[in-house]
Amino acid sequence: TKLTDGESVNYNGQFVRDSEKLVIVGSASENHVGKQNGVLAYVSERHGQGQVFFNIFFSTQDDEEGGRRRDGLLRREARETAETVVETVELQVNPQDGQPFMRDRPSVAGGCAIYVSTQQRHAAATESGMAVYSTDLRDGSTKRLTPDGVADYSPSVSPSGEWAIVASDQGRDWDGDVHELQTSLYIFKTKDGSRRRLLVDHGGWPSWADESTFFFHRQAEDGWWSIYRATIGDSFLSDDDRNYSGFITSERITPSGIHAFTPAASPSGKFIAVATRRPESEYRQIEIFDLQVRIFYELTKPLAPTTHHFNPFISPDSRTVGYHRCRGRNKDVKSISVENGIHFRSFGAHKIIGGFPPVIPHLEHVRSPLDQLSLLRIDGTFPSFSPDGSLIAYIPDLRDGVYVMRLDGSGRRKIFSGFAFATAWDWKREGVVYTSVGPTFASEQTTVHIASIFNAHKIAAGEDIPLSWTILTKEGTSNNAFPSSSPDGKFVVFRSGRSGHKNLYIMDAKIGEEGGLWQLTEGPWTDTMCTWSPDGQWISFSSDRDNPGGGSFSLYSIHPNGTGLQKVMNSSTGRRVNHPSFSPDSKSMVFTTDYATVSAEPISLPHQYQPNGEIFLARADGSGLQRLTYNAYGDGTPSWGRIFISALDLSGEGDPITCSFDDDYWLRLSGKSLDGMICW
């Protein structure tokens, strides 16, 4: 049975308890037919950012429930199958100052949706902004439950709905770790956030089993991610404000030799559902762990052994385990319909919740905080706009070359074959695109060359002509990358590791180094990711010169003649400001940065290069910092074009879903052994 829309990314589901269903069912259509069979809360990115949705399932028999509107919910759609009507409603909250935001990990308690969100503008643009909120589903009123200056993640609501546990940084500065956040578990009242107390120092992803028992994960001292069970003493939740930390007991329940994380506790108390990574497998699976006999039982591997499964959740009657996954062209399961989103397995039967979009669009519209600025998410990396704004060059896959397509995402054509990264257009010669040919994230000595690609405009127009390009940097030089053309079309700035350090150089745009080479920056550090302003006055770039090799990158600008060096955006230890791109009028820049830290526990997500990257905007001098994107995934390599485009202008063209992403690379390391670390 298809229960999500089948056209968007849906994840982090939670079954709504019977006692909480009516307030949501009351928002459904008065025209529905039949008895309500269940409610699913989940996150959907169908509008560009993750938002909270509820699917209400009605059988086509015996209409019993009312249909009164709720101001906190907006009805989105109704779909009907042979036996079920599915109503979809969206949680409605007015964003502060019209800002976009994301929501995650929804549940329902006391007629309110409890979730984490970035929806409140926070004082410092360099903070996470993730906090727990409560929205009354009857009138839409919303209150923040997390204290100011604190980031909370992964809320879990107790069976009574009275308490919530969160993974929290409790105001600690983020240290740049994107593996384990070193959060602690705190408890508070769901009605107002009061009675906040520390439960467990070092833990994440809590899940209640009953009013005194919960489970959580953390990386154990032996290196294996493991599940722990904690018990709350009776006096801990009393009205006495003294420290009752001694009344919290915890024990590790999953063994070494297997990574187990993101637990979901069954209300029956007999088992938990967990995501696992076993040493013999490259895939994340969902398994049941029997708490009485301490044995794992495979749940998803028999169905799809070469597919990743994420973040289980369990129905109130303990009979159904839900999880989310992506499944496109899956050779392992040929008899089950294809879907993308949330599905579940009931004991004794397998049921699918979700639909299947035929393609992943080349371009998707994302809600922008600025009315005059459109935001487009590209299915690939390193986009750049042609001088007239009508074409986009980009790299769908680092191993598959450079492509060009029209501004609406249609008519994609390959213009270069081979391993490449970064793209930039020549401002004067029509159809010329520059790229870096070779591997990314390589040492100074690695062979990487700058190439100019010809006839991109003709290939985009459908002309059947051979691919043509030339190498501009000399043989014997190393790690030449990130080219950017001067607006008069005469020169190209790029970074090179030829001196033993990555610094910036300028060469002739037409014939490369043979026409002249000038070193722009020099020093025992890394200057990289350079871009030339459209007015020709500045070259902006990222640099770790404040702390060479320390991992932090600040944003600098310099005149093309080597004068006027200035720091534009600062970075603290471990922070990064990368991939700047100027506005068409050269007055502002966009860039990717980890200023917003992280928005979800990284282990709950697939692998990504920079799960803490968001797109920010600032004036060219670094003032007026503003966040543009809000999600739990890494956003990077932005480019600023000159034409505004709306969601209705996009073609919708894309590639078939293959779900060819990886699990977190750092999970390939097992626990500690006498000889150090073991890999699989």
QUIWOFEN-V64701 format. One record per backbone hydrogen bond with DSSP energy under -1.0 kcal/mol. CO is the residue of the C=O (numbers start at 1). NH is the residue of the N-H. E is the energy in kcal/mol with one decimal. If there is no record, write none. Layout:
# QUIWOFEN-V64701
((CO;NH;E) (CO;NH;E))
This chain:
# QUIWOFEN-V64701
((9;45;-2.3) (11;43;-2.8) (14;41;-2.8) (17;20;-1.8) (21;24;-1.1) (21;25;-2.9) (22;26;-2.1) (24;27;-1.9) (25;28;-1.7) (29;32;-1.3) (35;59;-3.3) (38;57;-2.6) (39;16;-2.3) (40;55;-2.5) (41;14;-2.4) (42;53;-2.7) (43;11;-2.5) (44;51;-2.4) (45;48;-1.9) (50;103;-2.5) (51;44;-2.5) (52;91;-2.4) (53;42;-2.2) (54;89;-2.5) (55;40;-2.4) (56;87;-2.8) (57;37;-4.5) (58;85;-3.0) (61;35;-1.9) (70;73;-1.5) (72;92;-2.8) (74;90;-3.2) (77;88;-2.6) (79;86;-3.8) (83;60;-1.1) (84;81;-3.5) (85;58;-3.0) (86;79;-2.6) (87;56;-3.1) (88;76;-3.4) (88;77;-1.3) (89;54;-2.8) (90;74;-2.5) (95;98;-1.4) (96;99;-2.2) (102;118;-1.5) (104;116;-2.4) (107;114;-2.8) (109;112;-1.6) (111;137;-2.4) (112;109;-2.7) (113;135;-2.3) (114;107;-1.7) (115;133;-3.1) (116;104;-2.2) (117;131;-1.8) (124;127;-1.3) (130;152;-1.7) (131;117;-2.4) (132;145;-3.1) (132;146;-1.0) (133;115;-1.9) (134;143;-2.1) (135;113;-2.9) (136;140;-2.6) (138;71;-1.7) (141;136;-2.9) (143;134;-2.5) (147;150;-1.3) (151;169;-2.3) (153;167;-2.7) (156;165;-2.5) (158;161;-1.6) (162;190;-2.1) (163;158;-2.8) (164;188;-1.9) (165;156;-2.1) (166;186;-2.1) (167;153;-3.1) (168;184;-2.4) (169;172;-2.4) (183;203;-2.6) (184;168;-3.1) (185;199;-3.3) (185;200;-1.3) (186;166;-2.3) (187;197;-2.2) (188;164;-2.4) (189;193;-2.3) (194;189;-2.9) (197;187;-2.5) (200;185;-3.0) (204;217;-2.5) (207;215;-2.7) (212;232;-2.9) (213;209;-2.9) (213;210;-1.5) (214;230;-3.2) (215;207;-2.1) (216;228;-3.0) (217;204;-2.0) (218;226;-2.6) (220;223;-2.0) (222;672;-3.2) (224;220;-2.7) (225;260;-2.4) (226;218;-1.6) (227;253;-2.8) (227;254;-1.2) (228;216;-2.0) (229;251;-2.1) (230;214;-2.1) (231;249;-2.0) (233;236;-1.2) (235;238;-1.4) (244;247;-2.5) (245;248;-1.6) (247;233;-2.2) (249;231;-2.9) (251;229;-2.8) (259;277;-1.9) (261;275;-2.4) (264;273;-2.7) (266;269;-1.6) (270;291;-2.1) (271;266;-1.8) (272;289;-3.0) (273;264;-2.4) (274;287;-2.7) (275;261;-2.4) (276;285;-2.0) (277;259;-2.3) (278;281;-2.0) (284;309;-1.7) (285;276;-2.9) (286;299;-1.7) (286;300;-1.6) (287;274;-2.6) (288;297;-2.9) (289;272;-1.7) (290;294;-1.6) (295;290;-2.9) (297;288;-3.0) (300;303;-1.1) (300;304;-2.4) (304;307;-1.1) (310;324;-2.1) (313;322;-4.3) (315;318;-2.1) (319;347;-1.8) (320;315;-2.6) (321;345;-2.9) (322;313;-2.3) (323;343;-2.4) (324;310;-2.5) (325;341;-1.8) (328;330;-1.7) (339;327;-1.4) (341;325;-2.2) (343;323;-2.4) (344;351;-1.2) (345;321;-2.2) (346;349;-2.2) (349;346;-1.0) (351;344;-1.0) (355;340;-4.3) (360;655;-1.8) (362;379;-2.2) (364;377;-3.5) (370;373;-1.6) (375;366;-2.5) (377;364;-2.3) (378;380;-1.8) (381;395;-2.6) (384;393;-2.6) (386;389;-2.0) (390;407;-1.8) (391;386;-2.4) (392;405;-2.1) (393;384;-1.9) (394;403;-2.9) (395;381;-2.1) (397;400;-2.3) (398;420;-1.3) (402;415;-3.0) (402;416;-1.6) (403;394;-2.4) (404;413;-2.7) (405;392;-2.8) (406;409;-2.3) (408;651;-3.0) (410;406;-2.7) (413;404;-2.8) (416;402;-1.1) (419;438;-1.5) (421;436;-2.0) (424;434;-3.9) (429;432;-1.5) (431;456;-2.6) (432;426;-2.6) (433;453;-3.8) (434;424;-1.5) (435;451;-2.5) (436;421;-2.1) (437;449;-2.0) (443;446;-1.4) (446;479;-2.9) (448;480;-2.3) (449;437;-3.4) (450;472;-3.2) (451;435;-2.2) (452;470;-2.0) (453;433;-2.1) (455;459;-2.5) (456;460;-2.3) (457;461;-1.3) (458;463;-2.3) (459;462;-1.5) (463;465;-1.4) (468;454;-2.8) (470;452;-2.5) (472;513;-2.3) (474;477;-1.6) (478;497;-2.1) (481;495;-2.8) (484;493;-2.8) (486;489;-2.2) (490;509;-2.6) (491;486;-2.5) (492;507;-2.5) (493;484;-1.7) (494;505;-3.1) (495;481;-2.5) (496;503;-2.3) (497;500;-1.8) (502;527;-3.3) (503;496;-2.7) (504;520;-2.5) (504;521;-1.5) (505;494;-2.5) (506;518;-2.7) (507;492;-2.4) (512;515;-1.9) (513;516;-1.7) (516;508;-1.2) (518;506;-2.8) (523;525;-1.9) (526;544;-1.7) (528;542;-2.8) (531;540;-2.5) (533;536;-2.0) (538;533;-2.9) (539;558;-1.9) (540;531;-2.2) (541;556;-3.0) (542;528;-2.8) (543;554;-2.8) (544;547;-1.7) (547;550;-2.8) (553;577;-1.2) (554;543;-2.3) (555;568;-3.4) (555;569;-1.5) (556;541;-2.6) (557;566;-2.4) (558;539;-2.4) (559;562;-2.4) (563;559;-2.9) (566;557;-2.5) (569;555;-2.5) (572;575;-2.4) (575;553;-1.6) (576;594;-1.5) (578;592;-2.3) (581;590;-2.5) (583;586;-2.2) (587;620;-2.7) (588;583;-2.5) (589;618;-2.3) (590;581;-2.1) (591;616;-2.7) (592;578;-3.1) (593;614;-2.3) (594;597;-2.3) (601;604;-2.0) (602;605;-1.9) (610;613;-1.9) (613;635;-2.2) (614;593;-2.2) (615;628;-2.9) (615;629;-1.3) (616;591;-1.9) (617;626;-2.6) (618;589;-3.0) (619;622;-2.5) (623;619;-3.3) (626;617;-3.1) (646;649;-1.0) (647;650;-1.1) (653;362;-3.1) (655;360;-3.3) (657;329;-1.0) (662;607;-2.6) (664;667;-1.7) (665;668;-2.0) (668;680;-1.2) (673;676;-1.4) (676;673;-2.7) (678;670;-2.6))
